[in-house]
Amino acid sequence: MTHVAFFGDGERSFALPPELIMELERKTGAGIGLLCRRVFARDFALADLLETIRLALIGGGASPKEAADLIAAYGAPRPISETFPLAAAILETVFFGSATKLDDANG
């Protein structure tokens, strides 16, 4: 499943197929269930958010370099309040099948 959202300078597709979920688990040191629980409970590391977005950009069709460049330009230097909703929506799509705007539901 794919999540589409504005990131950086335009609309982008974000997807985490199984092979990228395994890479996300490796990069964050947490299984996908634990990672989702951390993010949904807002008990996450910044790397959880940035790696989720970076790998989902790759899964959505961006090259690894393009994804890294987008994170460096539009992810890492921005306030967490801007990256959290996107990472949460990506993980909601992986976990539930579609984003339900967890950030709006939890205030």
N, C-alpha and C positions, 0 to 999 in steps of 0.2 A: 504494500500500500504506500501511496505517496501523499505527502503533505506539501501544499504549495503556499508560500508566504513571501512577503517582501523582506529581503535581507540585503543590506548594503546599498546597492544602486539599482535594484530591480526585483521583480518576481522571480523566485527560484523554486525548484523542485527539491524535496528532501525525502530520502528513502533509506531505510536500514534493512537490507536483505540479510539473511542468516549469516553469511560470511562477514559482513560488516558489524553485525551484532557481536560476533565472536571477537572481532578486533576491538570493538568498544569495551567489551568485558576485559580484554587484556590491557588496554590502555588505562582504564579506570580502576582496575584491580577489584572489580565487583561483577557478580553475575547480573544479568539483565533485570531479574526480579528485585534484587537489592538496589540496583541503580535506580530503577523506577520508584521504588519505595523512598529512597533518599531524595530524589528530585520532587516527587509528589508531596512529601512531607516538608519540603524546603530545608532539608538538612544535607546539603550537597557541598561538594568542592567545586571551585570554579572550573577545574579541568573536566568535571562531569558535564558541565554545560557546553564548554567549548569543543570538547571531543565529540559529543553527541551531534552538534551542529556541523562540525567539519566532516565527520564520516557520513552524515546524512546528505551533505552536499555532494560528496563523491557518489553515494548511492543514487542520487538524483541526476547524475550525469556530468558533474564538474570533474575536471582533472584533479589529481591530488595537489598539484601546484596551485591551481586556481582556488581550490578549497582552502589551502593554507594561507594564500594571499588574502582571501576574503575574511578569514578569521583574524588575521593580523591587522587588517584595515578596519573592519566593521564589528568584530566580536570582542577581542581582547581589550581594546581601549575604551569600550563603551560601558556604561553603568550596568551592573548585574540585572537591574530591573528591566533592561531592554533585551538581554539575552535569555533570561529565565523563561519568559512566555514561549519563545520559539523552541527551546530545548524541551520544555514540558509538552508542547503540542506534538513534537516529533515522537517523543516517547509514548504519548497517549495513542498516537496512530499505530505504533508498533504493538503496544499492549492491548488496546481495545478495538483497533480497526479504524477509528476515526477520532480526530481531535474534538474534545468537548469543552475547550477553553477552561482548563483547570485553574488557570490564573484568575479568571473572572469569578469562578465558583467559590474560590477560597479567599476572596477579598484581596 
